[in-house]
Structures are given as structure tokens and as C-alpha cells.
Amino acid sequence: MHNSPRLFFVLLCTVFIAIPAVAETTAFVGAHLIPIDGPEIPSGTLVVEDGVITGIGPQNEIKVPRGATIFDVQGQFIMPGLVDTHSHLGGFQAADQSGPIQPGVRIMDGLNVFDAGYRRAVAGGLTTLNVMPGSGFLSSGQTIYLKMRRTGPGTQIFTPEGLAYTIDDGYGGLRVLGGLKMANGTNSQRAAPFPGTRAKAAFLVREKFIQAQEYAAKIEAADGDAAKFPPRDLDLEILVEVMAGQRVVHHHTHRADDIMTVLRLKDEFGFKVILHHLSEGWKVADQIAASGAGCSIITIDSPGGKLEAVELRFETGAVLAEAGALVAYHTDDWITDSRLFLRSAALGVRGGLDRETALKSVTINGAIMLDLDHRTGSLTQGKDADFIILNGDPLSVYTRVQQTWVEGKKVFDITDPEDRLHAEGGQGAGKDMEPFLCCYENGGES
């Protein structure tokens, strides 16, 4: 019994002395590394610790930490996970037919995180998505930026918040990151209350932004007195965020005249904009570059589908980049299947884009447009360990994604039968993988 105080002390220490967690360290050795933010490394080592890149360089210069799990990836290529600046995976419907401008609606409230499309995305090497509402409205709602963490049975992710990029909201919570989807051109031209002409479309947008300016002025005049605040308006709140630079506009636009209208409104109301699609962007490349607007473009094998896209060209990316614009490709999935996204960069090269810019156009450039380049888009020490392992050069049509890693965790492996099923399709791959476009029974617009 005389030892009981000593025993109690030992037990107390056992309970309350924190034991440092063992870091999960992984090293990938021997691959051809494509960092994006620096020269390619023919035979390199990538070190990941607790989901973050902690080392990258030539194999003979990077020391693998003791106790690390080592993967021999000789003969393979490693590059950053792909960033898709415009996707509709998981559900595209936000605004409804009640009005043409509905910025207060959130796409995240209509997303299905168990959608098999997300399995296709990682099979194609995509690790970051900007999921957008459709373009049948002047504003169809807020987009959401997703990190392709593993979802499905046996995971802990059941809601869009589990996939979303977030930041501290300043009030002890988290703010889900995303932009605002807007559109002009033919998609939104319908019977009243929708605009019947391009000029009326611009009028309605201008009118709504002016209302938002007046709303902001009333809030400022209230000087913190809640009794003097105007009635809360969710639509105007988002437009105030847009004008304050707190939320970027992702703007669907095809024809050169429509593009110039967007830039006119951008200058008038001072918002940051990423121009999407840009079928005729090559006609006004200098004006786009001078505006500072980012260019999220699409390229497809067989142009067509709508008259305003008839002059889409393979050369658009090269023309815009030469003019000095920031260029990224997107899938608009299902317009381009996410599993084939790397082909967009390759088709850009066919149109005159240089290799370095082409690889940036599916990685870091998209991350810059989403204001996420501090976290992803390149194999940089300190960034999230989002990367893909390929069995060949990324611009070769014969190359396949072998593995996709997100925050240091493997979310796709071609040798896994279930993952291969989503990569290649076939019976059992999932009914929810059917396209939700205008020619299918469940409707929609890209």
C-alpha cells in the first residue's frame, strides 16, 4: 500500500502527458516530376507529410525521411492534380423559372456528394472543381469550390461542406468558398420576365447592380444600428460581395459582342470576372487581356451545338495567351468528360499553345482564377499534396491516370476494380453518370 501514491502519479502522467502523433510520411521516388512552378525533373523525389508537400527535387538531392513509406515510381510521371474551373458534376440546378437574376441561390444546396460523376473526375486526375449552376439565367446562383476528397460508402463525407474549400468566416465558423455564376447570350433570352434581347439582358443586370449599390449605401448609413438596416435581401447581399471584391463572377459568354458587354459591366461596377467559354474570344483577345479578366475556355473535337459557338477554334487558347491573358481550360462536364480533361491541354497545343502554358492551363492557372493557388495547382513545398501519377507524358493520347492523390490520400487507383469501372464505364458504373443535358430526359443547359 505504501507504493500507491507513486502508482497514482504514474497513472496520472499516463492520462495527461500528450504523446506526439506520428507523422504520416510518404515518398515517391524516381518519377518524371512536372512541378509546374519550375523546370521538369526527369528523375525526382516527392515527399509528402500529413497531407502537405514537404520536399521535391532531383532524386539524388532529396533525402527521404526515416520511416517514410516509399513508392518506387520509376518510368512514371507525377504532376499536380488538375483544376477544373467549370463543372456541373453533382447537380447543376440552382435558380428556377421565377426570375432571371437569382444570385442568392446556392448550388451547394442542390449537390449530391454521392454522385458517381465525382468518381469519374478523380479517374481523370481532377482534384479541384468549380461546380456551377447552369447558364439559362443572367445569374443562376453561387458556385462552390470542391476538393475531391473521397466520398461514398465507408467515408465521413455526407454533405458538400465536406468537400468544399473553406476559410474562417471571422465569427468562429467556416465560410464555404465559391463565386457567382452569370451568363449572357442566347441561353437566357426567353419570355418575360426573362430578357428577350441582348440589350434588355444588360439592362436587367445593370438595374440589379444599382439596387445592390443602394442597398450597400443604406447599410453603411445605418452605421451599425440594426434598427436602421434595410430589410435583408439575399440576392443583393451577394452582389454587394461581388462589388467589394469578396466574390468573383464566373461569366458564361460566347460571342465577341457579348464578351465586350461583360467587360463594360465589369468596368461600370468594379467586379472581378472570369470569362467562360469564349468561343469568339480570339476576335477580341487584346481587349480581354487589357481588362485583366481571366479566361476559362473550352475546346472540343466537334464544335457546334449552338450558333453562338460556331466560331470556336483550337487556336483560341494560344491567341489569348499571346495577347497576355491568363488562360485555363474547363470541362463543362458533360460537354467534355472529366476523364478526358488532359486532352483539352493537348488540343490547345495543336492550336499553337506552348507546352508550359498548356500544362499550366489545367493546373495553376485555374487555381489562380479560383484564388486557390496558395493551396493547389503546383508541386510546391507547403501546398496540399494534390497530385496525379501518369503512365506517360500528360499530353499524349495514350497516357492514362494511374493514381490520384488528394491531401496526401489516394482517392483513385486504376488497379482497383471499382475505380477502373468508373474510369472506363460499362455495366454497373452507375445510372447517375448519365449526362443531364438538353437532349436527355432530365433536362438542363451547360
N, C-alpha and C positions, 0 to 999 in steps of 0.2 A: 504493500500500500504506500510505502514511503516514496515510490517512483511515480505515483500518479500525477503530481504537478508537472514533472518533466514530460510524461506521456501526453498530458493535456497541451503543453506548449508545442510539442511536435505535431500533434493533430491540428492545432490552430494554424501553424505555419503551412501545413499541407493544404488547408482550406483557403487561406488568404494570400499566400505568396503567388503572384502571377507567373505562370510558366510561358515564356515566349513561344508563339506559334512558329512552327517550322515552315519556312517559305517554300512554296511550290515553284521549283525552278526547272525549266526545260530548255534544252539547247538543240538547235537544228544545224547540222554540220555538213558542209560540202556542197550545198546548193549554189546555183547561179542566183545571186540576190539582185533584185531590182528595187533599190530604196526609194526611188522617185525624186527624193530631195538631194541626190548626189549620184556620182557615176555608178554604173552597174559593176558588180563584184563577181567575177567568173567562178570563184570557189570561196564561199564565205561561211560565216557562222552567225546565227541569230540566237540571242539569249533572251528568254522571257522569264520574268519572276513575278508571281502573284498577278498575272494578267497584264503586265506592263513590259514593254521592251526595255531591257537594261543593257544590252550590248549588241552591236552589229559591226561587222568588218570582215576583212580577209581572214581565212581560216587560220593562217599562221600568226595572226596578231591578236585574236580574241581568245582569252583564256576561259575555258568552261568551268564554272564554279563547281567545287567539290559537292558531290551528292546530287548533281543535276541529272534528270532523265535525258538521255541523249538519243536523238533520232538521226540516223545516217540517211541523208537525202541527196547523196551523190547523183549527179545527172539530172536533177530536177530543178525547177525554177521556183523561187519564192518572191512574191510581190505583195503590196498592201491589198487588203480587202477592197473590193470595188464599191464605189459610191454611186448610187442611182438617184439623181436629182428629181426624178418624176416617175412615180409608180402608182398603180392602183390596186396593188395586192392587198387582200384582206377586206375589201369593200370600198366602193368609190362614191356611194351616195351620201350626200350631206344636205345641201339645200333642197327645197321642194318647189312645187309649181306655184306657191303662193306669192312669189315676188322675184324680181331679177337680181337683187343685191341682198345677200344674207351673210355678211361676214361674221356674225356672232355664232353661227352653227359650227360645230367641231366634228371633223371627220373621225376623231378618236371615239366618239360616242356610237359610231356605226361599224367599228372594226371587229373582225373575228380573228383573234390571235391564233386560233387553231386551223386557219385556212391553209390548205396544202400548198398554196402559192408560195408561202414563206419557205417551204422545203425546196421548191424549185429555185428560189432566189439563192439560197446558200449553195445549191448544186452548181449554180453559175458563178459562184465566187463573190456574190454581193453580201456585204456586211453592214452597209448603211443605206437606208431608204428614206426618201421624202415621199410619204404617201399622201396623195392629193385627192380632193373631190373632183368630180367631172367638170367639163367646160361648157355646159349648157346654160350657164348663168354669168352675168357680169361679175358677180362674186358668189361662189358656191360654198365658201366657208374656209375654215382654218385647216392647214395641213399639219402633219405630225412627222417628226424625225425619229426613225426607228433604228435601233441597234439589233442586229439579227441574232439575239440570244436564242437558245434552244427552247422551243415551245412544244406542247403536245403531252401525251400521257407520261406520267412519271416526272414531270418538271414542276417548277414552282411558279410558272408564269401563266396567269389566267386572264389578265387584262392588258390593254395597250400600255398602261403605265409601266408594266414590267419590261416592255421592250423599248420604251421611249428614252430619248436623251432628256435629261432634266438638269435644272440648276436650282440653287437655293432661291426661294422667292422673297427672302428678306423678312418673312413673318413666321419662320420656324417650319415652313413646309417646302415642297418642291414644285417648281414650275415646269410643265411639260413643254418642250421646245417644238416650234413649228412656225410656218409662215402663213400667208394669206393667199388663197387661190383666187385669181381674177382671170377674166377672158374677154376677148372681143372677136370680131369677125362674124362668120355665118352661124356658128353654133347657138348664139344667144338671141338671134333675130327670129322672134316668134310673135304671136298675137299679144296684145296688151294684157297685163301690164308690162310685158317684155318689149324691148325696143324693136321696131320694125326696120330700122335703118342703122347704118354705122354712126351717123351724126347723132341720132337720138340716144344710142348707146353711150357715147361720150358725154352727152348732156346729163344722163341719169347718174353716171359715175361722178361727174363734177358736182352735181347737186348734192349727192350724198356726202362727199368730202367737205363741202361747205357747211352742211349740217353738223358734221363732226368738229369742224373748227369752232362753230358757235357753241357746241356742247362743251368743248375744252375751255373756252373762254368763260363760260358760266361757272365751271368748277374752279377755275383759277380765281374768279371774282369772289367766290364763297370763302376763300382764304381759310379753309379748314373747318368752317362752320357747317356741320352736316345738315342743319335746318335750311340752309340756303342752296344746297346741292340741287341740280335738276333731277327729275326722275331718271332712274338708272336705265340706260339703253345699251344692251349688249352689242348691238351692231356698231353703234357709234364709238363705244369703248375701244373696239379693235381697230377702227380707222384712226382713232387718236394715237394708239400704239404705233400704227404704221407711220403716221406723220412725225412721230417722235423718234423714229429710227429704232424702235424696240422690236419690230416685226417686219421682215422682208416680204415684198409682194412677189409671188410666183405667177407670172402673167402669160397665159396661153395667147399666142398671136402668130399668124402665118404671113399674110400679105404685107408688102412693103408699106402701104399706106396705113394699115392697122398698126404696124410696128412704130411708125412715126407718131401716131396718135397716143400710144402708150408713153413714148418719151416726152411728148408735150404735157401730158397729165403728170408725169414724174416731176418735170421741172416746175409745174404750177403748184404742186402740193408737197414737194420736197421729200418724196419717199424713195427708199431703195428698192430696186426692182431687178429681178432675174427674168429675162425674156425666154420663153419656152417655145420650142418647135422651130420657128424662124425659117419656114420654107423659102421665103424670099429675102432672107437676111443678107444674102450675098449682094443684093441690089443696093443696100444702104449700110454696108459694113463700116464705112468710115464714120457715119453718123452714130451708129451704135457704139463703136469704140470710144468716140469723143464723149458720149454720155456717161461712160463708166458702168453701164449695165452689163451684168453677166449674161452669158449666152448658153442656155441649156438646150441643146439641139438633138434632133433625132435623124437617123439615117436608116433607110430601108431598101431592100433589094428591088422592090417593085412599087415605085411611087404611084400614088393615085388615091382613090377613096373619096376625095372632095376637091372641088375645083380650086379652092384657095391654096391647096398643097401641090398643084400640078407642076410647079416650077422648083420643087425640092431637088437639090443636087448633092452629089457626093462631095463636091468641091466646097460646100458652104463652110465647113469647119476650117479648112485651110485659108479661105478668103477672110473669114472673121479673125482668125489668129494673126494673119499677116497684117491686118489693119490695127492690131493691138488689143483686141477684145479677149476677155477671159472665156474660154470655151470648155464646156463639158458635154458629154453625151448622156442621153437618158433612154430608158426602155419604153416608157408609157405602157408598161406591161398590161395587156397582151399585144400591143402593136409590135413590139419586139419582145420575144420570150426572154425572161430573165436568164435562162440557161445559156443564151446566145449573146449576152451583152458584150463580151470581149470582141465580137465581130464588128461592133459599131466602131471601135477604135481602128480596127483593121480596114474597114471600108473608108474611114477618114483618111488613112494613109493612101489608099487607092486614089482618093481625090486630091492628093497633094500635101496632106498634113505630115509633118516630120514625126519620126518615131517618138522622140522625147515628149512632144506635145500630145501625141496620141495617147501615150500611157498616162500622162497627167490628166487627160480629159475623162478618164474613167476612175480616177483616184483623187488626187489632191485638189484639182480644180473644182470638182463637185463639193468637196469638203469645205473649201473656201466659200463657195456660194451659200452653204448652209451654216456658215460661221462655226464649223466644227473642225477646222484644220489644226487646232491645238490638241485634238484628241485622236484624229484618224487621218488617213489619206496618204501616209508615207511610213516607211520603216525607220522611225526616228526614236532615239533613246528618250524615254519618258512618255511616249504615246501609248495608247491602248494597243495591246497585241492582237490587232485585227489583220490577218494575212491569209493568203491562199498559197497552196502548193500545187504546181502545174507539172505535167509530164513533158512540156516543151515550151518553146517561145510563145508568149502570150498573144502574139499577132498571127500565129499560124492557125489555119483552119483545122489542122489535125490535133491541136492541143486540147487536152481535157483537164478540168479541175479535178485533182486527186483528193485534196482535203481543204476544208475551210475552217479557220480558227477565229473565234471572237473573244476578246478579252482573255486570251490565253487558254480558252477551252475549245476543244474540237466539236464543231457543230455539223460537220458533213465529212463523210469518208466514203469514197467510191467503192471500197471493198465491202461495205456494209450493205447487205441485200436490200434493206428498206430504203437507204439513201440512194442506191443505184436505181431503184424503182422510180423515185422522184426525179432523178437525173435524166432518165431515159424514157419514162412514161410506160404505158401499157396497162393491161388489165389489173385493176386493184390500186391504181395510182391515185384515185380519188375523184368523185364527181365534182367536188368544189373547185377542181382545177380547170373546168370549162371556162372559156372566155365569157366575160359579161359585157359584150359589145352589142351594137345596134342590130346585128344580124342574128343574135341569139335570143331565145325566148325571154330571158330575164332582163333584157334591155340595157341601155346605158350609152354614154358617149365618152370618148377618150379625151 
